[in-house]
Amino acid sequence: MTLSPARRALLVAVTTNLAGVLPLFLTGAMSVQIGRELGLDPSGIGWLLAGFAVMSLLLSAPLGARVGTIGISPSMRIASGLSVVSLLACAAAPNRLLLAAAVLVGGTSNALGQTASNALVAARVRAARYGLAYAIKQSAIPLSILLGGLAVPAIALTVGWRHAYLVAAAVALAALLAVPRHVAPSFGRAERPVSSDERGSVWLLGAGLVAAVVAATSIGAHAASSAVAIGFSEGSAGLMVAAGGAAGLAVRLAAGVRADRVSGGALTAAAVLCVMGAVGWLLMSTLWPLLFVVGLLAANAFGWGWPGLVHLAVARRFPEATAAASGITQTGVALGLLIGPPVIGLVAVSAGWAWAWVLAAGSALVGAALIALARRQLIKGRRTPVP
C-alpha cells in the first residue's frame, strides 16, 4: 500500500524523533543495569544524560534556523544518520566516558531531527489536521519511554542491555532509509527566521518549557531507580515505566484530536496538563507503592502530555518560521533536559526520593505559569486565532 505524502511525513517524523531520543530514554530506563556494570549511581546517570541535553541546548536554535537553507530532507537524513552512530556507540561503549560521548552524538541528532521534522509535518500536512499530526509526531517521546521500560525485562535482564541499543539502531536506520528524497514547503508555507519583535515571546515560552521538562524528564531518567529503591523488582520497575509511556502516548493523541476541533487554546491546555502532572509527582513523593504507581502514570500521562500542543501552537502562530520558532522552544526543552536528570538525581542521592519528586512537582507548576504568561504575550497584537 502506497502512503500519502502526509502519512509518509508523519511516519518519517515519528521514527526520526524516536531514534533521536532513544539514547536518552533507553539509558534512563536501563540505568540500574548500566550503572551496575559501569559504576554509575542515579546522580551519575543524571549527569551522563545531561550531555544529551547540552548538545540539544547548544544546537537546537541555530540548526532550526538553518533547516530552510540545508533543506528538510537532507536535515532529516543527517539527523537519522547521527542517531545510528550514537546508538551503535552506546551498544559498544566499554566505560562511562565513551557512553557519555555516544549520548552527546544522540543529543546532536535530536537537535536537528526535532526541528526538521516539525518543518516536514508543516510542509506535508494541512493546517486543519495539525493537532493530530503534531500529537502523532510527538508520540516519539512516550513511545521511547514505553520501549525503554519494556527493554528492561525483555532485553536488559535476558541478553544484556547492550542489545537494546542495537535494536534501536535498526529503528534509526529504517528512519534514514524512509526520508523522502525532496520536500518542498507547501500550502503557502516557507521557512524563515522569527521576526525580532516576536522572538522575546517565543523565548518566554521556551523558559516555561525548561521548568516543565525538568519535571517531565525525571520519569524516563529516574522512575525505574526510584521504584527499585522502594521495593519493586527491576522487571516490575521497567514495566511501570512502560505503562507510563503508554499513558503519555494516549494523552498526547487525545489532546491532538481535541485541538483540531478548536481554533485556539493549545497553550492553555498545555499549562493545565503540567498542573495535572504535578499532582502525579506529589503522589510519587509519598513513596507508598500504590500511590507511587498511580502517581507515575499520572505524571507521565499529563506531565509529558503537552509537547504536541506546544508544537501545534508554534506551527499555527509562525506558519512561515516553524523550524526557527521550534528551534527556540526546543532550546528550552534541551535546557530542561540538561538541568532535570542531574538535579533530580542529586536531590535523590542527598535528600531522598521523596524530596526529588516534590521538586519535580514544583517545577511542573512553574512551567505551567510561564507557559500561560507566554500565551498572554503572544496574544498581544494578534488578529488571528490565539495559539
Phi, psi and chi 1 to 4 in degrees:
 res  aa     phi    psi   chi1   chi2   chi3   chi4
   1 MET       -  131.5 -177.9  179.6   65.8      -
   2 THR   -86.4  127.6  -57.5      -      -      -
   3 LEU   -81.8  146.2  -65.8  175.6      -      -
   4 SER   -68.3  160.1   67.3      -      -      -
   5 PRO   -55.4  -38.6  -28.0   36.3      -      -
   6 ALA   -66.2  -45.3      -      -      -      -
   7 ARG   -68.5  -37.8  -69.3 -179.2  177.9  178.5
   8 ARG   -65.1  -39.3 -176.9  179.0  180.0 -175.4
   9 ALA   -59.9  -43.1      -      -      -      -
  10 LEU   -65.4  -41.9  -78.4  174.6      -      -
  11 LEU   -61.7  -45.6  177.5   61.8      -      -
  12 VAL   -65.3  -41.7  171.6      -      -      -
  13 ALA   -61.6  -43.8      -      -      -      -
  14 VAL   -65.7  -47.3  170.1      -      -      -
  15 THR   -67.2  -37.2   51.6      -      -      -
  16 THR   -65.5  -44.8  -60.7      -      -      -
  17 ASN   -66.8  -38.1  -74.0   -7.4      -      -
  18 LEU   -61.3  -47.4  177.5   61.8      -      -
  19 ALA   -61.8  -34.7      -      -      -      -
  20 GLY   -69.3  -32.0      -      -      -      -
  21 VAL  -101.1   -9.2  -63.4      -      -      -
  22 LEU   -60.8  -35.9  -83.6  173.9      -      -
  23 PRO   -57.6  -33.9  -26.5   35.8      -      -
  24 LEU   -74.1  -54.3  175.1   70.8      -      -
  25 PHE   -81.1  -28.3  -69.6  109.4      -      -
  26 LEU   -65.2  -43.0  -88.2  179.1      -      -
  27 THR   -63.1  -41.4  -56.0      -      -      -
  28 GLY   -65.5  -45.0      -      -      -      -
  29 ALA   -65.3  -35.9      -      -      -      -
  30 MET   -98.4   22.6  -60.0 -172.0  -61.1      -
  31 SER   -59.7  -35.2   59.6      -      -      -
  32 VAL   -64.6  -46.4  175.0      -      -      -
  33 GLN   -71.0  -42.6  -64.8   76.4   39.5      -
  34 ILE   -65.5  -44.7  -65.6  172.0      -      -
  35 GLY   -61.2  -37.5      -      -      -      -
  36 ARG   -63.7  -40.5 -177.7 -175.2  -59.4  126.3
  37 GLU   -79.8  -38.6 -179.9  173.2  -24.6      -
  38 LEU  -102.2    0.5  -59.4 -176.3      -      -
  39 GLY    75.0   50.4      -      -      -      -
  40 LEU  -122.6  130.8  -69.3  165.1      -      -
  41 ASP   -92.8  177.0   63.8   12.1      -      -
  42 PRO   -54.3  -37.1  -29.4   36.6      -      -
  43 SER   -66.1  -41.6  179.0      -      -      -
  44 GLY   -64.8  -40.1      -      -      -      -
  45 ILE   -61.7  -41.0  -71.8  -71.3      -      -
  46 GLY   -61.0  -43.8      -      -      -      -
  47 TRP   -68.5  -34.3  -75.6  109.9      -      -
  48 LEU   -63.9  -44.7 -174.6  148.5      -      -
  49 LEU   -67.7  -24.6  -63.4 -178.7      -      -
  50 ALA   -61.9  -27.6      -      -      -      -
  51 GLY   -60.7  -37.4      -      -      -      -
  52 PHE   -57.5  -45.3 -179.1   97.2      -      -
  53 ALA   -69.5  -33.1      -      -      -      -
  54 VAL   -57.7  -47.3  166.9      -      -      -
  55 MET   -65.8  -42.3  -58.9  -50.1  -66.6      -
  56 SER   -62.7  -39.3  -64.7      -      -      -
  57 LEU   -63.8  -46.4  172.4   64.1      -      -
  58 LEU   -73.3  -29.0  -64.3  176.1      -      -
  59 LEU  -111.6  -16.2  -62.9  177.0      -      -
  60 SER   -60.0  -51.7  -72.5      -      -      -
  61 ALA   -65.6  -49.7      -      -      -      -
  62 PRO   -65.3  -39.4   17.2  -29.2      -      -
  63 LEU   -70.5  -37.6  -71.5 -179.9      -      -
  64 GLY   -60.2  -38.5      -      -      -      -
  65 ALA   -70.9  -17.7      -      -      -      -
  66 ARG   -99.1   -4.9  -64.0  -72.9  -65.8  173.9
  67 VAL   -59.1  -39.8  167.2      -      -      -
  68 GLY   -63.0  -31.0      -      -      -      -
  69 THR   -82.7  -46.1  -57.8      -      -      -
  70 ILE   -66.4  -37.8  -60.4  171.9      -      -
  71 GLY   106.3  143.5      -      -      -      -
  72 ILE   -66.2  -49.6  -64.3  174.6      -      -
  73 SER   -62.4  -48.8  -70.9      -      -      -
  74 PRO   -59.0  -37.8  -25.5   35.1      -      -
  75 SER   -62.7  -42.1  -62.5      -      -      -
  76 MET   -65.0  -39.6  -61.5  -74.5  -74.6      -
  77 ARG   -66.1  -43.0  -69.7 -166.3 -170.8   95.7
  78 ILE   -61.1  -44.2  -66.3  169.8      -      -
  79 ALA   -61.6  -46.3      -      -      -      -
  80 SER   -65.7  -39.5  -63.0      -      -      -
  81 GLY   -61.6  -41.6      -      -      -      -
  82 LEU   -64.3  -34.5  -71.3  172.0      -      -
  83 SER   -63.8  -42.7  -68.2      -      -      -
  84 VAL   -58.1  -47.7  173.2      -      -      -
  85 VAL   -60.3  -46.0  172.7      -      -      -
  86 SER   -60.5  -48.3  170.9      -      -      -
  87 LEU   -69.5  -38.1  -69.4  161.9      -      -
  88 LEU   -65.3  -38.5  -70.4  176.4      -      -
  89 ALA   -67.7  -37.0      -      -      -      -
  90 CYS   -61.2  -42.8  -75.2      -      -      -
  91 ALA   -63.3  -32.7      -      -      -      -
  92 ALA   -96.1   -7.8      -      -      -      -
  93 ALA   -59.0  121.7      -      -      -      -
  94 PRO   -86.4  -12.7   31.5  -33.9      -      -
  95 ASN  -152.0  173.1   54.0   55.2      -      -
  96 ARG   -65.4  -31.4   67.9 -177.6   77.7  178.4
  97 LEU   -65.7  -46.5 -178.9   61.9      -      -
  98 LEU   -72.5  -30.6  -68.7 -179.3      -      -
  99 LEU   -64.5  -41.1 -179.9   61.1      -      -
 100 ALA   -62.1  -41.0      -      -      -      -
 101 ALA   -63.5  -40.2      -      -      -      -
 102 ALA   -63.9  -39.8      -      -      -      -
 103 VAL   -66.1  -33.7  172.1      -      -      -
 104 LEU   -59.3  -42.6  -74.7  176.8      -      -
 105 VAL   -62.3  -38.9  176.9      -      -      -
 106 GLY   -61.7  -37.7      -      -      -      -
 107 GLY   -64.3  -36.5      -      -      -      -
 108 THR   -64.4  -44.3  -55.6      -      -      -
 109 SER   -59.3  -43.6  166.9      -      -      -
 110 ASN   -63.9  -40.3 -176.6   62.9      -      -
 111 ALA   -59.5  -43.9      -      -      -      -
 112 LEU   -80.0  -41.1 -179.3   57.7      -      -
 113 GLY   -65.6  -39.4      -      -      -      -
 114 GLN   -62.7  -48.2  -75.3  -77.8   -7.6      -
 115 THR   -71.1  -41.1   52.7      -      -      -
 116 ALA   -66.8  -37.5      -      -      -      -
 117 SER   -70.3  -31.5   60.3      -      -      -
 118 ASN   -61.2  -43.1  -77.2  -19.6      -      -
 119 ALA   -66.3  -36.8      -      -      -      -
 120 LEU   -62.0  -47.1  175.3   64.6      -      -
 121 VAL   -62.9  -42.9  172.0      -      -      -
 122 ALA   -62.3  -32.2      -      -      -      -
 123 ALA   -79.7  -29.1      -      -      -      -
 124 ARG  -109.9  -13.6  -71.7  -69.7  178.2   90.2
 125 VAL  -113.7  138.8  178.6      -      -      -
 126 ARG   -70.2  147.4  -65.7 -166.5  174.0  -83.2
 127 ALA   -57.7  -31.8      -      -      -      -
 128 ALA   -64.9  -16.2      -      -      -      -
 129 ARG  -113.1   14.3  -56.8  -62.2  -66.2  168.4
 130 TYR   -60.5  -39.2  -84.2  171.8      -      -
 131 GLY   -56.3  -54.7      -      -      -      -
 132 LEU   -67.5  -38.8 -180.0   58.7      -      -
 133 ALA   -61.1  -47.9      -      -      -      -
 134 TYR   -73.1  -27.3  -80.5  105.6      -      -
 135 ALA   -65.5  -42.9      -      -      -      -
 136 ILE   -65.4  -44.8  -67.2  173.2      -      -
 137 LYS   -59.3  -42.0 -178.8 -106.3  178.4 -173.2
 138 GLN   -82.3    0.9  -72.9  -58.3  118.3      -
 139 SER   -68.7   -9.6   67.6      -      -      -
 140 ALA   -59.4  -37.0      -      -      -      -
 141 ILE   -70.1  -54.6  -70.1  179.1      -      -
 142 PRO   -62.8  -31.5   19.7  -31.7      -      -
 143 LEU   -65.4  -38.7 -177.0   58.2      -      -
 144 SER   -68.3  -36.1   68.3      -      -      -
 145 ILE   -64.9  -43.0  -64.5  173.5      -      -
 146 LEU   -60.3  -49.3 -172.9  156.6      -      -
 147 LEU   -65.1  -37.8  -66.2  176.0      -      -
 148 GLY   -62.6  -41.6      -      -      -      -
 149 GLY   -64.1  -43.6      -      -      -      -
 150 LEU   -67.1  -28.6  -68.8  177.4      -      -
 151 ALA   -64.5  -24.8      -      -      -      -
 152 VAL   -65.3  -60.6  174.3      -      -      -
 153 PRO   -72.5  -31.3   25.8  -33.8      -      -
 154 ALA   -80.7  -32.9      -      -      -      -
 155 ILE  -125.3  -55.6  -58.9  177.4      -      -
 156 ALA   -60.0  -38.3      -      -      -      -
 157 LEU   -90.6   -0.1  -65.0  179.0      -      -
 158 THR  -113.7  -69.4   54.8      -      -      -
 159 VAL  -100.6   -7.4  -65.1      -      -      -
 160 GLY   114.5  147.8      -      -      -      -
 161 TRP   -65.6  -26.4   57.8  -92.3      -      -
 162 ARG   -64.4  -31.4  -63.7  179.1 -173.4  -83.6
 163 HIS   -66.6  -27.6  -70.3   77.3      -      -
 164 ALA   -64.2  -38.1      -      -      -      -
 165 TYR   -66.8  -34.0  -71.8  115.2      -      -
 166 LEU   -65.7  -41.7  -66.0  176.8      -      -
 167 VAL   -62.2  -42.9  174.2      -      -      -
 168 ALA   -63.6  -35.8      -      -      -      -
 169 ALA   -62.4  -34.9      -      -      -      -
 170 ALA   -64.4  -37.2      -      -      -      -
 171 VAL   -63.1  -43.5  173.7      -      -      -
 172 ALA   -63.2  -39.3      -      -      -      -
 173 LEU   -65.2  -39.4 -179.3   59.6      -      -
 174 ALA   -61.9  -40.1      -      -      -      -
 175 ALA   -62.0  -41.9      -      -      -      -
 176 LEU   -60.5  -44.6  173.3   61.7      -      -
 177 LEU   -71.9  -21.2  -62.7  175.7      -      -
 178 ALA   -90.6   -8.1      -      -      -      -
 179 VAL   -62.5  130.2  174.9      -      -      -
 180 PRO   -59.4  150.5  -20.3   31.1      -      -
 181 ARG   -64.6  -38.1  -70.1 -171.5  175.8 -177.2
 182 HIS  -147.8  135.1  176.8   66.9      -      -
 183 VAL  -127.9  115.1  178.5      -      -      -
 184 ALA  -103.6  139.2      -      -      -      -
 185 PRO   -54.9  137.5  -26.2   36.7      -      -
 186 SER  -131.6 -179.6   55.9      -      -      -
 187 PHE    55.7   33.0  -51.3  124.0      -      -
 188 GLY    76.8   16.8      -      -      -      -
 189 ARG   -98.4  153.6  -55.5 -179.5   70.2   89.5
 190 ALA  -144.3  169.5      -      -      -      -
 191 GLU  -114.7  109.6  -78.4  -57.2  -38.1      -
 192 ARG  -130.0  168.1  -58.0 -173.1  178.8   93.6
 193 PRO   -69.1  160.2  -18.4   31.1      -      -
 194 VAL   -73.3  137.0  178.0      -      -      -
 195 SER   -64.3  151.0   63.5      -      -      -
 196 SER   -62.8  -33.5   58.7      -      -      -
 197 ASP   -76.8  -13.1   59.2  -25.4      -      -
 198 GLU  -106.2   -9.9  -64.9  176.0  -48.3      -
 199 ARG   -64.3  -36.2 -158.7  169.2  -65.5  136.8
 200 GLY   -61.1  -40.0      -      -      -      -
 201 SER   -66.0  -37.2  -62.9      -      -      -
 202 VAL   -68.5  -38.9 -175.5      -      -      -
 203 TRP   -66.0  -33.4  -80.6  109.4      -      -
 204 LEU   -64.3  -42.0  179.0   59.9      -      -
 205 LEU   -61.1  -42.0  175.6   58.7      -      -
 206 GLY   -58.8  -37.4      -      -      -      -
 207 ALA   -63.4  -39.6      -      -      -      -
 208 GLY   -62.5  -36.8      -      -      -      -
 209 LEU   -69.8  -28.9  -59.9 -172.5      -      -
 210 VAL   -55.0  -54.1  173.7      -      -      -
 211 ALA   -65.4  -41.1      -      -      -      -
 212 ALA   -63.7  -38.4      -      -      -      -
 213 VAL   -77.5  -31.5  172.7      -      -      -
 214 VAL   -52.9  -43.4  164.8      -      -      -
 215 ALA   -71.4  -51.2      -      -      -      -
 216 ALA   -64.0  -40.1      -      -      -      -
 217 THR   -70.1  -13.7 -164.7      -      -      -
 218 SER   -64.6  -26.6   64.7      -      -      -
 219 ILE   -66.3  -54.7  -63.6  -66.5      -      -
 220 GLY   -64.8  -33.8      -      -      -      -
 221 ALA   -82.1  -36.1      -      -      -      -
 222 HIS  -131.4   -7.5  -63.3  -57.6      -      -
 223 ALA   -60.8  -39.7      -      -      -      -
 224 ALA   -64.1  -45.8      -      -      -      -
 225 SER   -63.4  -40.0  -65.0      -      -      -
 226 SER   -65.6  -41.3 -178.8      -      -      -
 227 ALA   -62.8  -43.0      -      -      -      -
 228 VAL   -63.3  -37.9  170.2      -      -      -
 229 ALA   -64.9  -28.5      -      -      -      -
 230 ILE   -97.8    8.0   64.5  173.9      -      -
 231 GLY   119.5   -6.4      -      -      -      -
 232 PHE   -76.1  151.3  -70.9   96.0      -      -
 233 SER   -72.5  162.5   69.1      -      -      -
 234 GLU   -62.6  -40.2  -66.7  180.0   18.4      -
 235 GLY   -64.8  -43.2      -      -      -      -
 236 SER   -64.0  -38.8  -63.7      -      -      -
 237 ALA   -61.7  -43.0      -      -      -      -
 238 GLY   -62.3  -41.9      -      -      -      -
 239 LEU   -65.9  -35.4  -68.5  175.1      -      -
 240 MET   -63.8  -43.0  -73.6  162.8   51.7      -
 241 VAL   -63.3  -39.6  173.2      -      -      -
 242 ALA   -62.2  -42.7      -      -      -      -
 243 ALA   -63.6  -37.7      -      -      -      -
 244 GLY   -62.9  -40.4      -      -      -      -
 245 GLY   -62.0  -40.8      -      -      -      -
 246 ALA   -63.6  -40.3      -      -      -      -
 247 ALA   -64.1  -41.9      -      -      -      -
 248 GLY   -63.1  -39.2      -      -      -      -
 249 LEU   -62.5  -44.1  176.7   59.7      -      -
 250 ALA   -62.0  -42.9      -      -      -      -
 251 VAL   -66.9  -40.9  168.9      -      -      -
 252 ARG   -61.4  -44.4  -70.0 -170.8 -173.5 -152.6
 253 LEU   -66.9  -42.7  -65.9  177.7      -      -
 254 ALA   -63.2  -41.0      -      -      -      -
 255 ALA   -64.7  -37.1      -      -      -      -
 256 GLY   -67.0  -42.8      -      -      -      -
 257 VAL   -61.3  -43.2  170.5      -      -      -
 258 ARG   -64.8  -40.3  174.2   59.8 -178.3  166.5
 259 ALA   -63.8  -30.7      -      -      -      -
 260 ASP   -68.7  -16.5  -82.5  -25.9      -      -
 261 ARG   -93.9   -5.2  -62.3  176.2 -179.4  174.4
 262 VAL  -129.5  156.7  -64.2      -      -      -
 263 SER   -89.2  -13.5   59.3      -      -      -
 264 GLY  -153.1 -170.2      -      -      -      -
 265 GLY    88.5    7.5      -      -      -      -
 266 ALA   -64.2  -42.0      -      -      -      -
 267 LEU   -71.6  -34.0  -69.5 -177.6      -      -
 268 THR   -61.5  -45.0  -61.8      -      -      -
 269 ALA   -62.3  -38.5      -      -      -      -
 270 ALA   -61.9  -42.3      -      -      -      -
 271 ALA   -63.9  -40.8      -      -      -      -
 272 VAL   -63.1  -41.5  170.2      -      -      -
 273 LEU   -62.6  -37.3  -73.0  176.0      -      -
 274 CYS   -61.8  -41.6  -73.1      -      -      -
 275 VAL   -63.3  -43.4  173.1      -      -      -
 276 MET   -64.7  -37.0  -64.6  172.2   69.0      -
 277 GLY   -63.4  -35.9      -      -      -      -
 278 ALA   -59.0  -35.5      -      -      -      -
 279 VAL   -61.8  -40.2  175.3      -      -      -
 280 GLY   -62.1  -44.5      -      -      -      -
 281 TRP   -65.2  -34.2  -80.4  -64.5      -      -
 282 LEU   -65.2  -37.8  -72.3  175.4      -      -
 283 LEU   -65.1  -38.7  -69.6  175.5      -      -
 284 MET   -63.1  -33.2  -68.4  177.5   68.6      -
 285 SER   -67.3  -16.6   72.9      -      -      -
 286 THR   -68.9  -24.8   66.2      -      -      -
 287 LEU    62.4   13.3  -56.9 -175.9      -      -
 288 TRP   -81.3  127.7  -64.7  -10.2      -      -
 289 PRO   -49.1  -49.3  -31.2   37.4      -      -
 290 LEU   -65.2  -47.6  178.5   59.2      -      -
 291 LEU   -66.0  -32.8  -68.9 -177.8      -      -
 292 PHE   -61.7  -45.3 -177.1   89.7      -      -
 293 VAL   -64.1  -46.4  173.3      -      -      -
 294 VAL   -61.2  -43.4  173.4      -      -      -
 295 GLY   -64.6  -40.5      -      -      -      -
 296 LEU   -60.4  -44.4 -172.6  153.9      -      -
 297 LEU   -62.8  -43.5  -66.6  174.8      -      -
 298 ALA   -68.0  -43.4      -      -      -      -
 299 ALA   -61.8  -42.9      -      -      -      -
 300 ASN   -71.9  -41.5 -146.0  -22.3      -      -
 301 ALA   -64.7  -49.0      -      -      -      -
 302 PHE   -95.3  -42.6  -56.5  117.7      -      -
 303 GLY   -67.8  -20.3      -      -      -      -
 304 TRP  -115.3   16.9 -110.8  143.0      -      -
 305 GLY   -92.9   -2.0      -      -      -      -
 306 TRP   -95.3  -17.9   47.8  -97.3      -      -
 307 PRO   -56.8  -40.2  -31.0   39.6      -      -
 308 GLY   -60.6  -36.2      -      -      -      -
 309 LEU   -67.5  -38.2  -66.5  171.1      -      -
 310 VAL   -66.0  -45.0  171.9      -      -      -
 311 HIS   -63.8  -37.1  -73.2  -62.5      -      -
 312 LEU   -60.8  -47.2  166.2   62.9      -      -
 313 ALA   -60.5  -41.2      -      -      -      -
 314 VAL   -65.7  -43.3  168.2      -      -      -
 315 ALA   -64.9  -38.0      -      -      -      -
 316 ARG   -70.1  -40.1  -76.7  176.8  173.0  172.8
 317 ARG   -78.9  -30.2  178.7   62.7 -179.4   82.8
 318 PHE  -126.6   71.3  -59.7   97.7      -      -
 319 PRO   -65.7  -19.6   25.0  -35.3      -      -
 320 GLU  -111.6    9.4  -64.0 -177.3  -14.6      -
 321 ALA  -146.3   41.2      -      -      -      -
 322 THR   -62.5  -47.2  -57.0      -      -      -
 323 ALA   -66.2  -42.9      -      -      -      -
 324 ALA   -65.6  -45.1      -      -      -      -
 325 ALA   -66.7  -41.8      -      -      -      -
 326 SER   -70.2  -23.8   62.8      -      -      -
 327 GLY   -63.3  -37.9      -      -      -      -
 328 ILE   -68.1  -46.8  -65.6  173.8      -      -
 329 THR   -65.8  -34.9   57.5      -      -      -
 330 GLN   -66.5  -26.8  -82.5  -58.4  119.7      -
 331 THR   -62.8  -40.6  -60.9      -      -      -
 332 GLY   -63.3  -43.1      -      -      -      -
 333 VAL   -60.1  -43.6  170.6      -      -      -
 334 ALA   -64.7  -39.5      -      -      -      -
 335 LEU   -65.3  -37.5 -176.8   56.0      -      -
 336 GLY   -62.8  -40.4      -      -      -      -
 337 LEU   -64.6  -35.5  -72.1  171.1      -      -
 338 LEU   -67.5  -44.7  172.6   62.2      -      -
 339 ILE   -79.2  -41.9  -62.4  171.5      -      -
 340 GLY   -58.8  -63.2      -      -      -      -
 341 PRO   -57.0  -47.0  -27.1   36.1      -      -
 342 PRO   -68.8  -38.1   21.5  -31.8      -      -
 343 VAL   -69.0  -47.4  169.1      -      -      -
 344 ILE   -61.1  -41.9  -62.7  -66.1      -      -
 345 GLY   -64.1  -40.5      -      -      -      -
 346 LEU   -65.0  -43.0 -176.9   61.2      -      -
 347 VAL   -63.8  -40.3  171.3      -      -      -
 348 ALA   -61.2  -41.7      -      -      -      -
 349 VAL   -71.2  -39.4  169.9      -      -      -
 350 SER   -88.9  -34.8   60.3      -      -      -
 351 ALA  -121.1  -12.5      -      -      -      -
 352 GLY   108.2  159.5      -      -      -      -
 353 TRP   -66.0  -30.6  -77.0  111.6      -      -
 354 ALA   -59.3  -47.3      -      -      -      -
 355 TRP   -69.4  -30.0  -75.6  108.2      -      -
 356 ALA   -62.2  -42.8      -      -      -      -
 357 TRP   -76.4  -29.1  -60.3  125.5      -      -
 358 VAL   -63.1  -41.8  168.3      -      -      -
 359 LEU   -60.6  -42.1  175.2   61.3      -      -
 360 ALA   -61.2  -41.4      -      -      -      -
 361 ALA   -62.7  -45.4      -      -      -      -
 362 GLY   -63.4  -38.7      -      -      -      -
 363 SER   -64.5  -39.6 -173.3      -      -      -
 364 ALA   -61.7  -38.5      -      -      -      -
 365 LEU   -68.1  -39.1  -67.4  175.0      -      -
 366 VAL   -62.6  -42.2  171.6      -      -      -
 367 GLY   -59.9  -43.0      -      -      -      -
 368 ALA   -59.8  -42.8      -      -      -      -
 369 ALA   -64.9  -42.2      -      -      -      -
 370 LEU   -71.2  -35.8  -69.3  176.1      -      -
 371 ILE   -62.8  -43.0  -69.4  170.4      -      -
 372 ALA   -63.3  -39.4      -      -      -      -
 373 LEU   -66.3  -40.4 -178.9   59.4      -      -
 374 ALA   -62.5  -37.8      -      -      -      -
 375 ARG   -61.0  -42.0  179.7  180.0 -176.9  -88.1
 376 ARG   -61.7  -39.1  -69.3 -174.0   61.3 -175.5
 377 GLN   -65.9  -38.3  -67.1  -66.3  -36.9      -
 378 LEU   -70.9  -24.1  -70.9  168.7      -      -
 379 ILE   -69.1  -33.6  -67.6  173.1      -      -
 380 LYS   -58.4  124.5  -66.8 -178.9  178.1  179.9
 381 GLY    79.2    6.6      -      -      -      -
 382 ARG   -90.8  140.8  -71.1  -68.2  -67.0  161.5
 383 ARG  -113.9  -16.3  -63.8 -179.7 -179.5  179.4
 384 THR   -89.9  169.4   54.5      -      -      -
 385 PRO   -54.0  143.3  -27.0   34.7      -      -
 386 VAL   -72.0  135.8  176.1      -      -      -
 387 PRO   -71.1      -   26.2  -33.6      -      -
